[in-house]
Amino acid sequence: MRYGLTIWAAAGLVGSGITALLWAQTQPRQQVRLIGRVSDEAHRPVERVEVIVDRREVRAMTDGAGIFQLDVSPGDSTVGFRRIGYRPMLLTIHPLPPARDTILVELLSSAVQLPEVIISGSPSKPLRYAGTTKYDEVFLRRKVGLGTLITRGAIDAQFGVATHELLKGIPGIRIWNGPPKRIRFARCQEPGGVSVFIDGVRQMIGASSAGVAVSANRGSGRIPQAGAARASPGLAPGLTQDEPEIEMLSQINPADIEMIEVYRGASEIPGVFHWDGCAVIAVWTRWNR
């Protein structure tokens, strides 16, 4: 290491003698600006290479052209280069190289074995529904804990029953087989307070048994369409054999249903089924039929 020597001299007359004071101080050489370029074996520039001084301090990083600049002082001894996917390199800079010299650094590629990463999580819906998004919102509501869901497995377990009978066993719901057939929700006693949705579309059933929309073929699996009420023999004009909700559900073959959502009170009904009533029966037909 080279140093410049500066000497100050002072002379003073004390009595008959002369006292000379010499004070010497070494002054270190100034910092040097290093400019360099980092490339790979194919002489392509390597960006985002960390330039580390004395193995502890990152002072620069290469740009898109592989160029870096940094200042080093006589107290610095090494400059290292590090980037994932390449072998690290270490250069000695003691003594300091001449200013304005350009350093060319070539990094060799090196395969990096990363530790095994295991990603786990619970599926948002059963695998059998992986081919459709039709029921995604249904499973989201189930995950939140809203309402009661009657699955396809539960429907298969009750083979041969009518669609409205699938609701039997849900707390707070009672089914009368009539005549006329009736469905009652403990938390929904309002006349016409129960609404039926099929594949997300509200079916227009009236507040009384006179306003039911029916299909031409009971149990055919066809979705009921709005129309005139069906009068049963022996009943007064304007009355049907069953209550509107029963009539509507009876038009759907259980074999064509994938699942049913049931919301038993106004506080349970999600916004997608919002209306002025106090209970909802949402029927979802099968997507792969």
C-alpha positions as CSV (number, residue, x, y, z in Angstrom):
1,M,0.0,0.0,0.0
2,R,1.4,3.4,-1.0
3,Y,1.1,6.4,1.2
4,G,2.1,10.0,0.7
5,L,4.1,11.5,3.5
6,T,3.4,15.1,4.7
7,I,5.8,16.8,7.2
8,W,5.2,19.9,9.1
9,A,8.2,21.6,10.7
10,A,8.1,24.2,13.5
11,A,11.1,26.0,15.0
12,G,11.0,28.0,18.2
13,L,13.7,29.9,20.2
14,V,13.6,29.0,23.9
15,G,16.4,30.5,25.9
16,S,19.6,29.8,24.0
17,G,18.4,26.6,22.2
18,I,16.3,25.8,19.3
19,T,13.6,23.2,19.6
20,A,12.4,21.5,16.4
21,L,9.1,19.7,16.2
22,L,8.5,17.3,13.5
23,W,5.1,15.8,13.0
24,A,4.5,13.2,10.4
25,Q,1.1,11.8,9.3
26,T,0.4,9.2,6.7
27,Q,-2.5,10.0,4.4
28,P,-4.2,7.1,2.6
29,R,-4.7,7.0,-1.1
30,Q,-8.2,8.2,-2.2
31,Q,-11.0,5.8,-3.2
32,V,-11.0,4.3,-6.7
33,R,-14.1,3.9,-8.9
34,L,-14.4,0.4,-10.2
35,I,-16.4,-0.2,-13.4
36,G,-17.0,-3.6,-14.8
37,R,-19.1,-6.0,-16.8
38,V,-20.4,-9.4,-15.9
39,S,-21.2,-12.0,-18.5
40,D,-21.8,-15.7,-18.8
41,E,-19.9,-18.4,-20.8
42,A,-21.7,-17.3,-24.0
43,H,-20.6,-13.7,-23.3
44,R,-24.2,-12.6,-22.6
45,P,-24.6,-10.0,-20.0
46,V,-25.9,-11.2,-16.6
47,E,-28.1,-8.7,-14.7
48,R,-28.9,-8.5,-11.0
49,V,-25.5,-9.9,-10.0
50,E,-24.7,-8.8,-6.4
51,V,-21.2,-7.1,-6.1
52,I,-20.0,-7.8,-2.6
53,V,-17.0,-6.1,-1.0
54,D,-15.0,-8.0,1.6
55,R,-17.6,-10.8,1.6
56,R,-20.0,-8.8,3.7
57,E,-21.4,-5.7,2.0
58,V,-23.4,-5.5,-1.2
59,R,-22.3,-2.2,-2.8
60,A,-23.7,-2.6,-6.3
61,M,-25.8,-4.7,-8.6
62,T,-25.4,-5.2,-12.4
63,D,-27.9,-3.7,-14.7
64,G,-29.5,-5.2,-17.8
65,A,-26.2,-4.8,-19.7
66,G,-24.3,-6.5,-16.9
67,I,-22.5,-3.3,-16.0
68,F,-21.7,-2.3,-12.4
69,Q,-20.0,0.6,-10.7
70,L,-18.7,1.0,-7.1
71,D,-16.1,2.8,-5.1
72,V,-13.5,0.9,-3.2
73,S,-10.9,2.2,-0.7
74,P,-7.4,1.0,0.3
75,G,-9.1,-0.8,3.3
76,D,-11.0,-3.1,1.0
77,S,-9.3,-6.3,-0.1
78,T,-11.8,-8.4,-2.2
79,V,-14.8,-8.0,-4.5
80,G,-17.2,-10.9,-5.0
81,F,-19.9,-11.6,-7.5
82,R,-23.0,-13.7,-6.7
83,R,-26.2,-14.7,-8.4
84,I,-28.5,-17.7,-8.1
85,G,-27.7,-20.1,-11.0
86,Y,-24.0,-19.2,-11.2
87,R,-20.9,-20.1,-9.4
88,P,-19.7,-17.2,-7.1
89,M,-16.4,-15.5,-8.0
90,L,-14.0,-13.6,-5.8
91,L,-11.4,-11.1,-7.0
92,T,-8.5,-9.6,-5.0
93,I,-8.2,-5.8,-5.2
94,H,-5.2,-5.3,-2.9
95,P,-3.4,-3.2,-3.9
96,L,-6.1,-1.1,-5.6
97,P,-6.2,-1.4,-9.4
98,P,-5.6,1.8,-11.4
99,A,-8.5,4.1,-11.7
100,R,-10.6,3.9,-14.9
101,D,-9.7,0.3,-15.4
102,T,-12.6,-1.9,-16.6
103,I,-13.0,-5.3,-14.9
104,L,-14.4,-8.1,-17.1
105,V,-16.0,-10.9,-15.1
106,E,-17.3,-14.2,-16.5
107,L,-19.6,-16.3,-14.3
108,L,-20.0,-20.0,-14.9
109,S,-23.5,-21.5,-14.8
110,S,-24.2,-23.8,-11.9
111,A,-27.4,-25.8,-11.3
112,V,-29.0,-25.0,-8.0
113,Q,-31.0,-27.6,-6.2
114,L,-33.8,-26.0,-4.3
115,P,-35.4,-27.7,-1.3
116,E,-38.6,-29.6,-2.0
117,V,-41.7,-27.5,-1.5
118,I,-45.0,-29.2,-0.6
119,I,-48.2,-27.2,-1.2
120,S,-51.2,-28.4,0.6
121,G,-54.8,-27.2,0.9
122,S,-58.3,-28.4,1.1
123,P,-60.3,-28.5,-2.2
124,S,-63.1,-25.9,-2.5
125,K,-65.4,-28.5,-4.0
126,P,-65.5,-32.3,-4.6
127,L,-63.5,-33.6,-7.5
128,R,-66.6,-34.8,-9.4
129,Y,-67.4,-31.1,-10.0
130,A,-64.0,-30.2,-11.4
131,G,-65.5,-30.0,-14.9
132,T,-68.0,-27.3,-14.1
133,T,-68.3,-24.0,-12.3
134,K,-72.1,-24.2,-12.0
135,Y,-72.0,-25.0,-8.3
136,D,-69.0,-23.0,-7.2
137,E,-71.2,-20.4,-5.4
138,V,-73.2,-23.2,-3.7
139,F,-70.0,-24.7,-2.2
140,L,-68.8,-21.2,-1.1
141,R,-72.1,-20.7,0.8
142,R,-71.8,-24.2,2.3
143,K,-68.2,-23.3,3.4
144,V,-69.5,-20.2,5.1
145,G,-72.2,-22.3,6.8
146,L,-75.3,-20.8,5.3
147,G,-78.4,-22.9,5.0
148,T,-78.7,-26.6,4.5
149,L,-77.5,-28.5,1.5
150,I,-79.1,-31.7,0.2
151,T,-76.4,-33.4,-1.9
152,R,-76.7,-35.8,-4.8
153,G,-75.7,-38.6,-2.5
154,A,-78.6,-37.8,-0.1
155,I,-81.0,-37.7,-3.0
156,D,-79.8,-41.1,-4.2
157,A,-80.3,-42.5,-0.7
158,Q,-84.0,-41.6,-0.9
159,F,-84.7,-43.3,-4.2
160,G,-88.3,-43.1,-5.3
161,V,-89.5,-40.2,-3.2
162,A,-90.9,-37.0,-4.7
163,T,-88.8,-33.9,-4.8
164,H,-90.6,-32.1,-2.0
165,E,-90.2,-35.1,0.2
166,L,-86.4,-34.7,0.0
167,L,-86.8,-31.8,2.6
168,K,-88.1,-34.2,5.2
169,G,-85.7,-34.5,8.2
170,I,-84.4,-30.9,7.9
171,P,-85.0,-29.2,11.3
172,G,-87.7,-26.7,11.3
173,I,-89.5,-28.1,8.2
174,R,-92.6,-30.2,8.2
175,I,-94.3,-31.9,5.3
176,W,-97.9,-32.9,5.2
177,N,-99.0,-35.3,2.5
178,G,-102.5,-33.8,2.5
179,P,-104.7,-33.5,0.8
180,P,-103.7,-30.9,0.1
181,K,-100.0,-31.4,0.4
182,R,-98.3,-28.8,2.5
183,I,-94.9,-27.6,3.5
184,R,-94.3,-25.5,6.6
185,F,-91.2,-23.7,7.9
186,A,-91.1,-23.0,11.6
187,R,-89.4,-19.6,11.0
188,C,-91.6,-18.7,8.0
189,Q,-95.3,-18.7,8.7
190,E,-96.2,-15.9,6.2
191,P,-98.6,-17.0,3.4
192,G,-96.5,-17.2,0.3
193,G,-93.3,-16.7,2.3
194,V,-91.5,-19.6,0.6
195,S,-89.9,-19.1,-2.8
196,V,-88.5,-21.7,-5.2
197,F,-85.4,-21.1,-7.3
198,I,-84.4,-23.4,-10.1
199,D,-80.8,-23.0,-11.3
200,G,-80.7,-19.5,-9.8
201,V,-84.0,-18.3,-11.4
202,R,-86.9,-17.6,-9.1
203,Q,-90.1,-19.4,-10.2
204,M,-93.2,-17.2,-10.2
205,I,-95.5,-18.9,-7.7
206,G,-98.3,-17.0,-6.1
207,A,-98.9,-16.3,-2.4
208,S,-101.8,-18.7,-2.5
209,S,-102.4,-22.1,-4.0
210,A,-104.2,-20.5,-7.0
211,G,-101.0,-19.0,-8.5
212,V,-98.8,-22.0,-9.2
213,A,-97.0,-22.5,-12.5
214,V,-96.9,-26.1,-13.7
215,S,-95.4,-28.2,-16.4
216,A,-97.3,-30.3,-18.8
217,N,-95.6,-33.5,-17.7
218,R,-95.2,-34.2,-14.0
219,G,-92.0,-35.9,-13.1
220,S,-90.6,-35.5,-16.6
221,G,-87.6,-33.5,-15.4
222,R,-88.6,-30.4,-17.3
223,I,-88.3,-27.1,-15.5
224,P,-91.8,-25.7,-14.7
225,Q,-92.8,-22.6,-16.8
226,A,-95.2,-19.9,-15.8
227,G,-98.7,-20.7,-16.8
228,A,-102.2,-21.3,-15.5
229,A,-102.9,-23.3,-12.3
230,R,-104.0,-26.9,-12.7
231,A,-107.4,-27.5,-11.2
232,S,-108.0,-30.9,-9.7
233,P,-111.3,-32.7,-10.0
234,G,-113.6,-32.2,-7.0
235,L,-111.9,-29.0,-5.8
236,A,-113.4,-25.5,-5.9
237,P,-112.5,-23.3,-8.9
238,G,-109.0,-21.7,-8.5
239,L,-107.7,-24.3,-6.1
240,T,-105.1,-26.9,-6.8
241,Q,-104.5,-30.3,-5.2
242,D,-101.3,-29.1,-3.5
243,E,-99.9,-25.9,-2.2
244,P,-97.8,-23.8,-4.7
245,E,-94.4,-24.8,-3.4
246,I,-95.3,-28.5,-3.5
247,E,-96.7,-28.1,-7.0
248,M,-93.6,-26.4,-8.2
249,L,-91.2,-29.0,-6.7
250,S,-93.3,-31.9,-7.9
251,Q,-92.7,-31.0,-11.5
252,I,-89.0,-31.8,-11.2
253,N,-87.8,-35.4,-11.3
254,P,-85.3,-36.0,-8.4
255,A,-83.1,-37.9,-10.9
256,D,-82.5,-34.5,-12.7
257,I,-81.5,-32.7,-9.5
258,E,-77.8,-32.4,-8.4
259,M,-78.4,-30.6,-5.1
260,I,-80.9,-28.5,-3.2
261,E,-80.1,-25.5,-0.9
262,V,-82.7,-24.7,1.8
263,Y,-82.8,-21.4,3.8
264,R,-85.3,-21.6,6.6
265,G,-85.5,-18.0,7.7
266,A,-85.0,-14.4,6.5
267,S,-81.7,-14.1,8.3
268,E,-80.3,-17.1,6.5
269,I,-81.2,-16.1,2.9
270,P,-78.1,-14.9,1.0
271,G,-78.2,-11.9,-1.2
272,V,-78.3,-13.9,-4.5
273,F,-81.7,-15.2,-3.4
274,H,-83.0,-11.9,-1.9
275,W,-86.7,-11.3,-2.1
276,D,-89.5,-10.2,0.2
277,G,-90.2,-13.7,1.6
278,C,-88.8,-15.6,4.6
279,A,-87.6,-18.9,3.2
280,V,-85.9,-20.2,0.0
281,I,-85.7,-23.6,-1.7
282,A,-83.0,-23.5,-4.4
283,V,-82.9,-26.5,-6.8
284,W,-79.9,-27.1,-8.9
285,T,-80.2,-29.4,-11.9
286,R,-77.5,-31.8,-13.0
287,W,-74.8,-30.4,-15.2
288,N,-73.7,-33.6,-16.9
289,R,-77.0,-34.7,-18.1
